[in-house]
Amino acid sequence: MILTRRADIDRFLAAPDPAILASLVYGRDLGVVRERAELLAAAATARPDDPFDVAVISEGDLEGDAARLDGELMAISMVGGRRLVRLRLSGERQSADRLAAEALGDHLTGRFNPEAFFLIEAGILARDSILRRVAEKAPGCAVIACYEDEPGDLARFTREALAADALSLTAEALELFVGRLPHERGVARREIERLVLFLGPGSGKIASAGDLDGFFGVEPDASLAAAANDAFGGRPVAAYAGLRRAAQEGESGPAAVRALSVHLARLRRVAALHQGGVSWQIAAKAAGVFWKDEREFLRQARLWNLTELERLQPDILAADRACKHTGAPDRVLAERLALTVAARARRLGL
Protein backbone atom coordinates (compact mmCIF):
# COMPACT_ATOMS: atom_id res chain seq x y z
CA MET A 1 0.00 0.00 0.00
CA ILE A 2 1.59 3.24 -1.17
CA LEU A 3 0.36 6.40 0.56
CA THR A 4 0.89 9.66 -1.32
CA ARG A 5 -1.94 12.05 -0.39
CA ARG A 6 -1.29 14.02 2.80
CA ALA A 7 -4.78 13.30 4.14
CA ASP A 8 -4.28 9.54 3.69
CA ILE A 9 -0.86 9.68 5.33
CA ASP A 10 -2.13 11.65 8.33
CA ARG A 11 -5.08 9.31 8.74
CA PHE A 12 -2.86 6.23 8.66
CA LEU A 13 -0.33 7.71 11.10
CA ALA A 14 -3.10 8.50 13.57
CA ALA A 15 -4.75 5.06 13.37
CA PRO A 16 -2.83 2.37 11.43
CA ASP A 17 -4.89 -0.44 9.94
CA PRO A 18 -4.36 -3.53 12.18
CA ALA A 19 -3.92 -5.61 9.01
CA ILE A 20 -0.76 -3.65 8.17
CA LEU A 21 2.25 -5.42 9.70
CA ALA A 22 5.02 -3.15 8.44
CA SER A 23 5.75 0.30 7.12
CA LEU A 24 8.58 1.85 5.12
CA VAL A 25 9.06 5.58 5.72
CA TYR A 26 11.80 7.07 3.54
CA GLY A 27 12.89 10.22 1.75
CA ARG A 28 15.32 13.10 1.32
CA ASP A 29 13.97 15.09 4.27
CA LEU A 30 15.10 13.06 7.25
CA GLY A 31 13.28 15.45 9.57
CA VAL A 32 9.95 14.46 8.02
CA VAL A 33 10.96 10.77 8.05
CA ARG A 34 11.80 10.97 11.75
CA GLU A 35 8.64 12.87 12.65
CA ARG A 36 6.32 10.49 10.81
CA ALA A 37 8.11 7.44 12.18
CA GLU A 38 7.64 8.73 15.72
CA LEU A 39 3.92 9.23 15.13
CA LEU A 40 3.59 5.76 13.63
CA ALA A 41 5.54 4.15 16.47
CA ALA A 42 3.26 5.77 19.04
CA ALA A 43 0.17 4.57 17.18
CA ALA A 44 1.44 1.07 16.44
CA THR A 45 2.25 0.03 20.00
CA ALA A 46 1.02 1.01 23.44
CA ARG A 47 4.56 1.33 24.81
CA PRO A 48 6.79 2.90 22.10
CA ASP A 49 9.58 3.72 24.59
CA ASP A 50 9.63 0.41 26.47
CA PRO A 51 12.96 -1.37 25.78
CA PHE A 52 11.29 -4.73 26.47
CA ASP A 53 8.64 -4.10 23.82
CA VAL A 54 10.69 -2.15 21.31
CA ALA A 55 13.88 -3.04 19.43
CA VAL A 56 15.82 -0.31 17.61
CA ILE A 57 18.32 -1.57 15.06
CA SER A 58 20.79 0.50 13.06
CA GLU A 59 22.58 -0.16 9.80
CA GLY A 60 25.77 -0.81 11.76
CA ASP A 61 24.02 -3.46 13.86
CA LEU A 62 23.21 -5.41 10.70
CA GLU A 63 26.84 -5.40 9.61
CA GLY A 64 27.93 -6.88 12.89
CA ASP A 65 25.07 -9.38 13.22
CA ALA A 66 22.97 -10.01 10.12
CA ALA A 67 20.73 -12.46 12.00
CA ARG A 68 19.74 -9.97 14.67
CA LEU A 69 16.90 -8.51 12.61
CA ASP A 70 15.26 -11.90 12.16
CA GLY A 71 15.65 -12.61 15.86
CA GLU A 72 13.98 -9.36 16.91
CA LEU A 73 11.07 -9.97 14.53
CA MET A 74 10.61 -13.48 15.95
CA ALA A 75 10.64 -12.31 19.57
CA ILE A 76 7.38 -12.02 21.50
CA SER A 77 6.47 -9.13 23.79
CA MET A 78 7.28 -9.96 27.41
CA VAL A 79 4.03 -8.43 28.68
CA GLY A 80 1.83 -9.30 25.72
CA GLY A 81 0.47 -7.11 22.97
CA ARG A 82 2.13 -5.69 19.90
CA ARG A 83 5.90 -5.54 19.64
CA LEU A 84 7.72 -2.83 17.67
CA VAL A 85 10.89 -3.43 15.66
CA ARG A 86 12.46 -0.23 14.26
CA LEU A 87 15.17 -0.43 11.62
CA ARG A 88 17.03 2.74 10.67
CA LEU A 89 18.86 2.83 7.34
CA SER A 90 20.75 5.52 5.44
CA GLY A 91 19.62 4.20 2.06
CA GLU A 92 23.23 4.14 0.84
CA ARG A 93 24.29 0.54 1.58
CA GLN A 94 22.98 -2.14 -0.75
CA SER A 95 23.79 -4.93 1.70
CA ALA A 96 21.55 -3.40 4.37
CA ASP A 97 18.87 -2.71 1.76
CA ARG A 98 18.91 -6.38 0.74
CA LEU A 99 18.81 -7.72 4.33
CA ALA A 100 15.90 -5.42 5.18
CA ALA A 101 14.01 -6.51 2.04
CA GLU A 102 14.48 -10.19 2.89
CA ALA A 103 13.33 -9.70 6.48
CA LEU A 104 10.33 -7.67 5.33
CA GLY A 105 9.29 -10.35 2.85
CA ASP A 106 9.62 -13.10 5.46
CA HIS A 107 7.68 -11.10 8.05
CA LEU A 108 4.79 -10.39 5.68
CA THR A 109 4.54 -14.07 4.71
CA GLY A 110 4.07 -15.06 8.36
CA ARG A 111 7.49 -16.45 9.17
CA PHE A 112 7.97 -14.18 12.19
CA ASN A 113 5.86 -12.97 15.13
CA PRO A 114 2.50 -11.80 13.67
CA GLU A 115 2.14 -9.40 16.62
CA ALA A 116 5.33 -7.55 15.64
CA PHE A 117 5.12 -4.27 13.74
CA PHE A 118 8.16 -3.74 11.49
CA LEU A 119 8.94 -0.04 11.03
CA ILE A 120 11.73 0.84 8.58
CA GLU A 121 13.14 4.37 8.38
CA ALA A 122 15.47 5.26 5.52
CA GLY A 123 16.96 8.11 3.57
CA ILE A 124 16.71 8.36 -0.20
CA LEU A 125 15.83 5.05 -1.87
CA ALA A 126 16.29 4.81 -5.62
CA ARG A 127 13.69 3.15 -7.83
CA ASP A 128 15.92 0.07 -8.13
CA SER A 129 16.10 -0.38 -4.35
CA ILE A 130 15.19 -3.99 -3.51
CA LEU A 131 13.64 -2.87 -0.23
CA ARG A 132 11.46 -0.30 -1.94
CA ARG A 133 10.29 -2.78 -4.59
CA VAL A 134 9.34 -5.40 -2.01
CA ALA A 135 7.56 -2.88 0.22
CA GLU A 136 5.57 -1.27 -2.60
CA LYS A 137 4.27 -4.62 -3.86
CA ALA A 138 3.31 -6.04 -0.46
CA PRO A 139 -0.33 -5.50 0.62
CA GLY A 140 0.64 -5.78 4.28
CA CYS A 141 3.13 -2.89 4.14
CA ALA A 142 2.43 0.86 4.08
CA VAL A 143 4.98 2.88 2.10
CA ILE A 144 5.32 6.60 2.83
CA ALA A 145 7.73 8.75 0.81
CA CYS A 146 8.79 11.99 2.52
CA TYR A 147 9.62 15.03 0.41
CA GLU A 148 10.82 18.49 1.32
CA ASP A 149 8.11 20.72 2.71
CA GLU A 150 6.46 23.20 0.39
CA PRO A 151 5.93 26.80 1.53
CA GLY A 152 2.30 25.99 2.30
CA ASP A 153 3.37 23.21 4.66
CA LEU A 154 5.85 25.50 6.41
CA ALA A 155 3.17 28.18 6.79
CA ARG A 156 0.80 25.65 8.33
CA PHE A 157 3.43 24.39 10.79
CA THR A 158 4.25 27.95 11.76
CA ARG A 159 0.61 28.93 12.36
CA GLU A 160 -0.06 25.80 14.41
CA ALA A 161 3.05 26.18 16.57
CA LEU A 162 2.40 29.85 17.23
CA ALA A 163 -1.29 29.27 17.99
CA ALA A 164 -0.32 26.69 20.63
CA ASP A 165 1.44 29.53 22.48
CA ALA A 166 -1.27 32.15 21.81
CA LEU A 167 0.81 33.87 19.12
CA SER A 168 0.26 34.70 15.46
CA LEU A 169 1.72 36.59 12.50
CA THR A 170 0.14 38.97 10.04
CA ALA A 171 -0.07 37.68 6.47
CA GLU A 172 2.95 39.77 5.44
CA ALA A 173 5.01 38.64 8.44
CA LEU A 174 4.11 34.99 7.82
CA GLU A 175 5.21 35.22 4.19
CA LEU A 176 8.45 36.89 5.25
CA PHE A 177 9.19 34.29 7.92
CA VAL A 178 8.32 31.27 5.78
CA GLY A 179 10.41 32.67 2.91
CA ARG A 180 13.50 32.44 5.11
CA LEU A 181 12.79 29.05 6.64
CA PRO A 182 14.96 26.08 5.57
CA HIS A 183 13.00 23.25 3.96
CA GLU A 184 14.38 20.54 6.26
CA ARG A 185 11.60 19.77 8.74
CA GLY A 186 13.75 19.41 11.86
CA VAL A 187 15.66 22.67 11.30
CA ALA A 188 12.45 24.52 10.45
CA ARG A 189 10.84 23.33 13.69
CA ARG A 190 13.76 24.72 15.69
CA GLU A 191 13.49 28.08 13.95
CA ILE A 192 9.77 28.21 14.74
CA GLU A 193 10.52 27.41 18.39
CA ARG A 194 13.07 30.23 18.42
CA LEU A 195 10.44 32.61 17.04
CA VAL A 196 8.01 31.59 19.80
CA LEU A 197 10.61 32.48 22.44
CA PHE A 198 11.38 35.77 20.67
CA LEU A 199 7.73 36.86 20.59
CA GLY A 200 6.98 35.63 24.11
CA PRO A 201 5.03 32.41 24.74
CA GLY A 202 1.45 33.06 25.80
CA SER A 203 1.68 36.82 25.19
CA GLY A 204 -1.16 36.89 22.64
CA LYS A 205 1.00 38.99 20.31
CA ILE A 206 0.11 39.35 16.63
CA ALA A 207 3.49 40.16 15.08
CA SER A 208 3.91 42.29 11.98
CA ALA A 209 6.76 42.15 9.47
CA GLY A 210 8.40 45.05 11.28
CA ASP A 211 8.30 43.14 14.56
CA LEU A 212 10.52 40.47 13.00
CA ASP A 213 13.41 42.83 12.26
CA GLY A 214 14.99 42.07 15.61
CA PHE A 215 14.46 38.36 15.11
CA PHE A 216 16.24 38.20 11.75
CA GLY A 217 18.86 40.78 12.64
CA VAL A 218 21.45 41.85 10.07
CA GLU A 219 22.84 38.97 8.08
CA PRO A 220 26.66 39.12 8.25
CA ASP A 221 27.04 38.01 4.64
CA ALA A 222 24.33 40.29 3.22
CA SER A 223 26.84 42.33 1.19
CA LEU A 224 28.40 39.18 -0.26
CA ALA A 225 25.00 37.78 -1.22
CA ALA A 226 24.13 41.07 -2.91
CA ALA A 227 27.46 41.09 -4.75
CA ALA A 228 26.90 37.53 -5.99
CA ASN A 229 23.40 38.48 -7.13
CA ASP A 230 24.81 41.45 -9.04
CA ALA A 231 27.53 39.32 -10.64
CA PHE A 232 25.12 36.67 -11.91
CA GLY A 233 22.75 39.45 -12.97
CA GLY A 234 25.35 40.96 -15.30
CA ARG A 235 26.13 44.08 -13.20
CA PRO A 236 29.95 44.15 -12.89
CA VAL A 237 30.23 47.63 -11.35
CA ALA A 238 27.68 46.85 -8.64
CA ALA A 239 29.25 43.45 -7.98
CA TYR A 240 32.72 44.99 -7.61
CA ALA A 241 31.39 47.69 -5.27
CA GLY A 242 29.58 45.05 -3.21
CA LEU A 243 32.74 43.01 -2.74
CA ARG A 244 34.68 46.11 -1.69
CA ARG A 245 31.94 46.97 0.81
CA ALA A 246 31.98 43.41 2.16
CA ALA A 247 35.77 43.59 2.56
CA GLN A 248 35.36 46.75 4.65
CA GLU A 249 32.89 44.82 6.80
CA GLY A 250 35.57 42.20 7.43
CA GLU A 251 34.50 39.54 4.91
CA SER A 252 37.32 37.52 3.34
CA GLY A 253 38.06 36.47 -0.23
CA PRO A 254 37.16 32.81 0.38
CA ALA A 255 33.81 33.92 1.84
CA ALA A 256 33.15 35.96 -1.32
CA VAL A 257 33.93 32.96 -3.54
CA ARG A 258 31.64 30.83 -1.36
CA ALA A 259 28.81 33.36 -1.82
CA LEU A 260 29.20 33.08 -5.59
CA SER A 261 29.20 29.29 -5.30
CA VAL A 262 26.04 29.30 -3.19
CA HIS A 263 24.26 31.52 -5.74
CA LEU A 264 25.33 29.21 -8.56
CA ALA A 265 24.09 26.15 -6.65
CA ARG A 266 20.72 27.81 -6.10
CA LEU A 267 20.43 28.70 -9.78
CA ARG A 268 21.32 25.13 -10.70
CA ARG A 269 18.66 23.70 -8.39
CA VAL A 270 15.97 25.99 -9.79
CA ALA A 271 16.98 25.20 -13.38
CA ALA A 272 16.96 21.46 -12.67
CA LEU A 273 13.55 21.59 -10.98
CA HIS A 274 12.10 23.59 -13.88
CA GLN A 275 13.61 21.16 -16.37
CA GLY A 276 11.80 18.41 -14.46
CA GLY A 277 8.43 20.11 -14.94
CA VAL A 278 8.20 22.36 -11.86
CA SER A 279 7.06 25.96 -12.41
CA TRP A 280 9.63 28.74 -12.01
CA GLN A 281 7.90 30.18 -8.95
CA ILE A 282 7.57 26.86 -7.12
CA ALA A 283 11.19 26.00 -8.00
CA ALA A 284 12.38 29.31 -6.55
CA LYS A 285 10.49 28.72 -3.31
CA ALA A 286 11.88 25.17 -3.08
CA ALA A 287 15.40 26.60 -3.41
CA GLY A 288 14.77 29.03 -0.55
CA VAL A 289 14.82 32.23 -2.65
CA PHE A 290 13.63 35.17 -0.54
CA TRP A 291 10.32 36.45 -1.92
CA LYS A 292 11.61 39.99 -2.45
CA ASP A 293 14.47 38.63 -4.58
CA GLU A 294 12.34 36.20 -6.59
CA ARG A 295 11.73 38.39 -9.64
CA GLU A 296 15.42 39.18 -10.22
CA PHE A 297 16.50 35.62 -9.41
CA LEU A 298 14.10 34.11 -11.92
CA ARG A 299 15.26 36.60 -14.54
CA GLN A 300 18.73 35.12 -14.06
CA ALA A 301 17.54 31.50 -13.88
CA ARG A 302 15.81 31.74 -17.26
CA LEU A 303 19.12 32.58 -18.97
CA TRP A 304 21.68 30.75 -16.81
CA ASN A 305 20.82 27.27 -18.08
CA LEU A 306 22.39 24.11 -16.66
CA THR A 307 25.01 23.95 -19.41
CA GLU A 308 26.27 27.48 -18.72
CA LEU A 309 26.33 26.86 -14.98
CA GLU A 310 28.38 23.69 -15.45
CA ARG A 311 30.86 25.61 -17.58
CA LEU A 312 31.29 28.16 -14.81
CA GLN A 313 31.76 25.62 -11.99
CA PRO A 314 35.49 24.91 -12.71
CA ASP A 315 36.31 28.63 -12.47
CA ILE A 316 34.68 28.84 -9.03
CA LEU A 317 36.49 25.72 -7.81
CA ALA A 318 39.81 27.05 -9.10
CA ALA A 319 39.27 30.41 -7.37
CA ASP A 320 38.35 28.66 -4.14
CA ARG A 321 41.55 26.60 -4.19
CA ALA A 322 43.69 29.63 -5.10
CA CYS A 323 42.21 31.71 -2.26
CA LYS A 324 43.27 29.10 0.29
CA HIS A 325 46.95 29.15 -0.70
CA THR A 326 49.15 30.96 1.77
CA GLY A 327 49.89 34.48 0.60
CA ALA A 328 47.34 34.41 -2.22
CA PRO A 329 45.63 37.78 -2.88
CA ASP A 330 42.23 36.28 -2.08
CA ARG A 331 40.27 39.53 -2.36
CA VAL A 332 41.70 40.17 -5.83
CA LEU A 333 40.91 36.60 -6.88
CA ALA A 334 37.32 36.94 -5.66
CA GLU A 335 36.89 40.25 -7.46
CA ARG A 336 38.29 38.78 -10.68
CA LEU A 337 35.89 35.82 -10.40
CA ALA A 338 32.90 38.12 -9.85
CA LEU A 339 33.82 40.18 -12.91
CA THR A 340 34.20 36.98 -14.95
CA VAL A 341 30.73 35.84 -13.87
CA ALA A 342 29.25 39.25 -14.68
CA ALA A 343 30.86 39.23 -18.13
CA ARG A 344 29.39 35.80 -18.92
CA ALA A 345 26.00 36.98 -17.65
CA ARG A 346 26.16 39.95 -20.01
CA ARG A 347 26.91 37.63 -22.93
CA LEU A 348 23.85 35.58 -22.01
CA GLY A 349 21.71 38.69 -22.32
CA LEU A 350 21.42 39.74 -18.68
PyMOL commands that set and color helices and strands:
alter all, ss='L'
color gray80, all
select helices_A, chain A and resi 6-14+30-44+59-64+68-74+94-108+130-137+151-164+171-180+185-199+210-216+222-232+236-248+253-275+280-286+291-301+306-323+330-348
alter helices_A, ss='H'
color red, helices_A
select strands_A, chain A and resi 2-3+22-27+54-58+83-88+116-122+141-146+168-169+206-207
alter strands_A, ss='S'
color yellow, strands_A
deselect
rebuild
show_as cartoon
